[in-house]
């Protein structure tokens, strides 16, 4: 159902058709282990729910979970949520439920979870699909042939749909066109980030000291191996704490072997997983955050670091670029430059670090001020 509503937004009145949105995503609260994708959808949901009916259809599991999440209603719609199990009977039941609601607008977050992406694409009529970085070249390093076969099937399903793609960066626009062509419109709208702090929380920074943190799933895409090898090659007593769920046990074993079998003075510790509500406070305990990822659609951990005044050290495979001391990026061939940068940070005193921290917060504040994301998302959903 759609109704015409005069809505006030940013001190202006805008005429909108208000529709009901069914949002399909692989993981959602109370799941915590999937990181950024949950944050993206939570922030989007918080913005949209004041303006339109929005319902979330998601998996009943957390990342790598084998048992359903606690305190949720399974295989049924309850309190704006539908948590589905993954057995055949549950997926059939989900398909029947989707068919009953096929006239609503479907927002599909991600591509490769067939019952939460391909199935609603098959049964729905009006679709908005957000690939969320799943078409990046680095995503095909694992199961690349199977993914390309799946994308070919997906393309056939979409031929007769009312479809708009949502890209979160210019690079993703090109990726969508590469795999799905230019037949359907693409709207580029960034992820909705957390609000930055009003001022930098200062911590002590002495010469010849450096505390780094890496917030990321433990898996090959986040490139922890490169990070560990670079820190060890620096031959500095840098402290690095790793936070995040272990997505790939074999990859983590390789990381542990590197950590344990070295004479490097750097100190690397794995600290487990964090609840999203704990991240901002945790980041403030470090001098900088580091993420040498092979690819990021947005990188909420990156923005959250900037938003509390913590400079970032990144690979060049994220959408973030810097012209201020807020952050710095390095390509795969730049290990020597990265090591030199670590030496610079290690030897800096309080005043130099304060400048970097202030630049990081200013970067986050400027980014937030320049985005009119609420209006952009309302336009995306209410003009379908």
GUDO-211826 format. One record per residue (C-alpha): residue number from 1; residue in one letter; x negated, y, z. Coordinates in pm, whole numbers. Example, Ala and Ser with C-alpha at 12.3 -4.5 7.8 and 13.67 -1.06 7.14 Angstrom:
<pts>
  seq  type       X       Y       Z
    1     A   -1230    -450     780
    2     S   -1367    -106     714
</pts>
This chain:
<pts>
  seq  type       X       Y       Z
    1     X       0       0       0
    2     X    -118     352     -78
    3     X      10     680      63
    4     X     -79    1039     -22
    5     X    -238    1225     269
    6     X    -377    1576     311
    7     X    -698    1528     508
    8     X    -921    1782     680
    9     X   -1291    1710     630
   10     X   -1579    1947     709
   11     X   -1339    2242     752
   12     X   -1179    2178     411
   13     X    -855    2009     314
   14     X    -871    1728      60
   15     X    -583    1532     -94
   16     X    -644    1156     -78
   17     X    -462     835    -147
   18     X    -514     630     169
   19     X    -553     261      97
   20     X    -627     -50     297
   21     X    -979    -190     259
   22     X   -1085    -550     317
   23     X   -1458    -550     387
   24     X   -1640    -880     325
   25     X   -1982    -924     484
   26     X   -2192   -1222     591
   27     X   -2265   -1106     948
   28     X   -2094    -867    1183
   29     X   -2068    -797    1554
   30     X   -2090    -967    1797
   31     X   -2366   -1114    1574
   32     X   -2697    -934    1635
   33     X   -2975   -1131    1470
   34     X   -2925   -1018    1108
   35     X   -3052    -667    1183
   36     X   -3004    -390     927
   37     X   -2704    -532     736
   38     X   -2498    -538    1057
   39     X   -2603    -180    1136
   40     X   -2506     -66     784
   41     X   -2156    -207     814
   42     X   -2104     -97    1174
   43     X   -2191     264    1086
   44     X   -1968     253     777
   45     X   -1679     105     974
   46     X   -1710     373    1245
   47     X   -1686     650     983
   48     X   -1398     503     781
   49     X   -1167     369    1050
   50     X   -1050     719    1139
   51     X    -933     775     783
   52     X    -794     446     654
   53     X    -701      90     756
   54     X   -1017    -117     725
   55     X   -1048    -487     809
   56     X   -1365    -697     829
   57     X   -1389   -1054     699
   58     X   -1710   -1220     809
   59     X   -1885   -1538     914
   60     X   -1823   -1684    1259
   61     X   -2199   -1734    1305
   62     X   -2505   -1528    1379
   63     X   -2818   -1557    1164
   64     X   -2955   -1913    1192
   65     X   -2666   -1996    1425
   66     X   -2513   -2343    1427
   67     X   -2236   -2272    1678
   68     X   -1966   -2005    1637
   69     X   -2008   -1673    1814
   70     X   -1843   -1652    2157
   71     X   -1508   -1489    2228
   72     X   -1381   -1459    1870
   73     X   -1066   -1586    1702
   74     X   -1157   -1842    1435
   75     X   -1008   -1875    1086
   76     X    -738   -1618    1148
   77     X    -686   -1244    1129
   78     X    -704   -1078    1472
   79     X    -777    -720    1580
   80     X    -893    -606    1233
   81     X   -1132    -904    1202
   82     X   -1132   -1242    1033
   83     X   -1413   -1477    1142
   84     X   -1443   -1781     919
   85     X   -1613   -2112     984
   86     X   -1817   -2261     699
   87     X   -1657   -2603     655
   88     X   -1452   -2675     342
   89     X   -1116   -2666     519
   90     X   -1192   -2324     670
   91     X   -1308   -2184     337
   92     X    -992   -2312     167
   93     X    -786   -2144     438
   94     X    -981   -1822     386
   95     X    -912   -1840      13
   96     X    -540   -1873      78
   97     X    -552   -1570     309
   98     X    -745   -1366      51
   99     X    -489   -1447    -219
  100     X    -211   -1305      -2
  101     X    -402    -976      23
  102     X    -540    -960    -330
  103     X    -368    -626    -403
  104     X    -583    -448    -144
  105     X    -920    -296    -224
  106     X   -1206    -541    -161
  107     X   -1545    -406     -49
  108     X   -1801    -684     -89
  109     X   -2125    -634     101
  110     X   -2397    -855     -46
  111     X   -2402   -1116    -319
  112     X   -2519   -1463    -227
  113     X   -2274   -1583      39
  114     X   -2032   -1755    -197
  115     X   -1723   -1766      27
  116     X   -1768   -1402     136
  117     X   -1886   -1264    -197
  118     X   -1808   -1484    -498
  119     X   -1471   -1601    -362
  120     X   -1327   -1252    -297
  121     X   -1469   -1135    -631
  122     X   -1286   -1422    -799
  123     X    -953   -1366    -621
  124     X    -949    -987    -585
  125     X    -832    -731    -839
  126     X    -999    -404    -732
  127     X   -1356    -441    -615
  128     X   -1638    -230    -479
  129     X   -1960    -435    -456
  130     X   -2277    -329    -273
  131     X   -2578    -554    -351
  132     X   -2770    -422     -47
  133     X   -3115    -484    -194
  134     X   -3039    -842    -303
  135     X   -3139    -766    -664
  136     X   -3490    -647    -578
  137     X   -3766    -839    -755
  138     X   -3907    -957    -422
  139     X   -3576   -1124    -333
  140     X   -3633   -1377    -613
  141     X   -3957   -1508    -463
  142     X   -3744   -1771    -288
  143     X   -3487   -1979    -483
  144     X   -3528   -1745    -780
  145     X   -3388   -1983   -1044
  146     X   -3082   -2071    -834
  147     X   -3014   -1704    -762
  148     X   -3030   -1612   -1130
  149     X   -2792   -1896   -1218
  150     X   -2556   -1773    -947
  151     X   -2576   -1415   -1078
  152     X   -2487   -1537   -1429
  153     X   -2174   -1704   -1286
  154     X   -2096   -1390   -1084
  155     X   -2119   -1182   -1400
  156     X   -1861   -1402   -1573
  157     X   -1623   -1369   -1277
  158     X   -1641    -989   -1291
  159     X   -1557    -949   -1659
  160     X   -1189    -863   -1613
  161     X   -1201    -689   -1277
  162     X   -1151    -328   -1174
  163     X   -1500    -280   -1037
  164     X   -1727      -7    -909
  165     X   -2079     -87    -794
  166     X   -2226      95    -495
  167     X   -2601     145    -511
  168     X   -2791     292    -219
  169     X   -3088     417    -425
  170     X   -3187     507    -781
  171     X   -3391     186    -797
  172     X   -3083     -20    -711
  173     X   -2889     149    -991
  174     X   -3149      13   -1234
  175     X   -3140    -332   -1072
  176     X   -2761    -353   -1110
  177     X   -2785    -254   -1474
  178     X   -3061    -509   -1534
  179     X   -2853    -803   -1411
  180     X   -2496    -689   -1479
  181     X   -2525    -437   -1760
  182     X   -2371     -91   -1785
  183     X   -2008    -187   -1834
  184     X   -1890     -84   -1487
  185     X   -1951     251   -1313
  186     X   -2214     278   -1039
  187     X   -2193     526    -754
  188     X   -2514     594    -564
  189     X   -2435     650    -195
  190     X   -2689     601      82
  191     X   -2637     396     396
  192     X   -2498     579     698
  193     X   -2780     619     952
  194     X   -2783     670    1325
  195     X   -2780    1024    1463
  196     X   -3128    1164    1536
  197     X   -3223    1295    1879
  198     X   -3226    1668    1951
  199     X   -3591    1666    2063
  200     X   -3892    1435    2069
  201     X   -3942    1218    2378
  202     X   -4316    1258    2442
  203     X   -4538     976    2568
  204     X   -4908     985    2652
  205     X   -5149     949    2361
  206     X   -5514     918    2454
  207     X   -5809     903    2218
  208     X   -5899     543    2132
  209     X   -5554     403    2200
  210     X   -5264     304    1975
  211     X   -4942     116    2050
  212     X   -4747      -2    1746
  213     X   -4415    -181    1712
  214     X   -4265    -379    1426
  215     X   -3888    -435    1427
  216     X   -3796    -690    1160
  217     X   -3670   -1037    1092
  218     X   -3961   -1283    1096
  219     X   -3978   -1404     737
  220     X   -4184   -1368     421
  221     X   -3991   -1061     299
  222     X   -4110    -855     596
  223     X   -4474    -946     528
  224     X   -4594    -995     884
  225     X   -4892   -1194     754
  226     X   -5030    -888     577
  227     X   -4969    -676     886
  228     X   -5154    -918    1114
  229     X   -5445    -955     872
  230     X   -5483    -577     831
  231     X   -5477    -515    1206
  232     X   -5735    -785    1264
  233     X   -5954    -647     986
  234     X   -5948    -304    1152
  235     X   -6148    -447    1446
  236     X   -5970    -209    1683
  237     X   -5804    -297    2017
  238     X   -5465    -183    1883
  239     X   -5155    -311    2061
  240     X   -4880    -446    1833
  241     X   -4549    -582    1959
  242     X   -4327    -777    1722
  243     X   -3949    -780    1773
  244     X   -3694    -966    1568
  245     X   -3531   -1305    1524
  246     X   -3735   -1581    1360
  247     X   -3565   -1639    1026
  248     X   -3835   -1868     882
  249     X   -3997   -2101    1135
  250     X   -4270   -2216     895
  251     X   -4365   -1856     818
  252     X   -4377   -1772    1188
  253     X   -4606   -2070    1250
  254     X   -4843   -1928     991
  255     X   -4832   -1592    1170
  256     X   -4907   -1757    1503
  257     X   -5208   -1937    1358
  258     X   -5347   -1604    1240
  259     X   -5283   -1441    1578
  260     X   -5446   -1724    1774
  261     X   -5742   -1801    1548
  262     X   -5931   -1475    1546
  263     X   -6203   -1286    1726
  264     X   -6038    -951    1655
  265     X   -5984    -723    1957
  266     X   -5629    -629    1850
  267     X   -5351    -749    2080
  268     X   -5044    -891    1903
  269     X   -4743   -1018    2098
  270     X   -4403   -1149    1997
  271     X   -4134   -1006    2227
  272     X   -3819   -1176    2092
  273     X   -3497   -1017    1971
  274     X   -3320    -696    2066
  275     X   -2959    -587    2088
  276     X   -2892    -288    1858
  277     X   -2815     -72    2162
  278     X   -3170    -130    2292
  279     X   -3361     -21    1983
  280     X   -3373     358    2027
  281     X   -3500     332    2384
  282     X   -3757      68    2293
  283     X   -3901     267    2002
  284     X   -3977     557    2234
  285     X   -4233     344    2419
  286     X   -4467     331    2115
  287     X   -4682     576    1922
  288     X   -4560     459    1580
  289     X   -4368     182    1408
  290     X   -4498     -26    1120
  291     X   -4324    -227     848
  292     X   -4515    -360     547
  293     X   -4204    -514     391
  294     X   -4195    -654      38
  295     X   -3865    -475     -17
  296     X   -3606    -274     173
  297     X   -3264    -157      61
  298     X   -3261     112     333
  299     X   -3454       3     639
  300     X   -3250     106     942
  301     X   -3546      32    1170
  302     X   -3747     287     969
  303     X   -3488     561    1008
  304     X   -3426     477    1373
  305     X   -3798     523    1439
  306     X   -3799     864    1271
  307     X   -3477     957    1452
  308     X   -3650     927    1792
  309     X   -3963    1107    1676
  310     X   -4187     812    1601
  311     X   -4393     825    1280
  312     X   -4386     524    1050
  313     X   -4644     317     860
  314     X   -4484     149     559
  315     X   -4544     -43     242
  316     X   -4451     131     -82
  317     X   -4160    -112    -130
  318     X   -3907      91      70
  319     X   -3696     390     -44
  320     X   -3882     624     194
  321     X   -4150     870      80
  322     X   -4333    1137     279
  323     X   -4508    1468     223
  324     X   -4549    1539     596
  325     X   -4719    1353     885
  326     X   -4383    1185     958
  327     X   -4497     875     775
  328     X   -4727     721     521
  329     X   -4691     439     266
  330     X   -4944     193     127
  331     X   -4935     -41    -172
  332     X   -5053    -401    -157
  333     X   -5388    -287    -298
  334     X   -5434     -18     -32
  335     X   -5549    -226     263
  336     X   -5872     -28     296
  337     X   -5675     299     311
  338     X   -5433     146     559
  339     X   -5719      39     785
  340     X   -5867     390     760
  341     X   -5529     534     863
  342     X   -5516     302    1164
  343     X   -5860     430    1267
  344     X   -5732     789    1235
  345     X   -5429     721    1452
  346     X   -5637     526    1705
  347     X   -5879     817    1749
  348     X   -5620    1095    1765
  349     X   -5543    1273    2092
  350     X   -5216    1407    2228
  351     X   -5188    1726    2022
  352     X   -5232    1550    1687
  353     X   -4984    1279    1782
  354     X   -4733    1540    1899
  355     X   -4745    1698    1552
  356     X   -4674    1362    1388
  357     X   -4388    1294    1629
  358     X   -4232    1636    1567
  359     X   -4263    1583    1191
  360     X   -4091    1244    1219
  361     X   -3793    1386    1405
  362     X   -3768    1684    1167
  363     X   -3768    1441     873
  364     X   -3478    1244    1025
  365     X   -3284    1559    1111
  366     X   -3329    1700     759
  367     X   -3217    1371     605
  368     X   -2903    1362     820
  369     X   -2820    1725     744
  370     X   -2848    1679     367
  371     X   -2611    1383     348
  372     X   -2236    1427     308
  373     X   -2181    1056     338
  374     X   -1836    1065     495
  375     X   -1693    1251     196
  376     X   -1883    1030     -50
  377     X   -1748     706      98
  378     X   -1393     839     119
  379     X   -1416     930    -249
  380     X   -1555     584    -331
  381     X   -1263     403    -166
  382     X    -974     637    -237
  383     X   -1017     674    -611
  384     X    -993     310    -705
</pts>
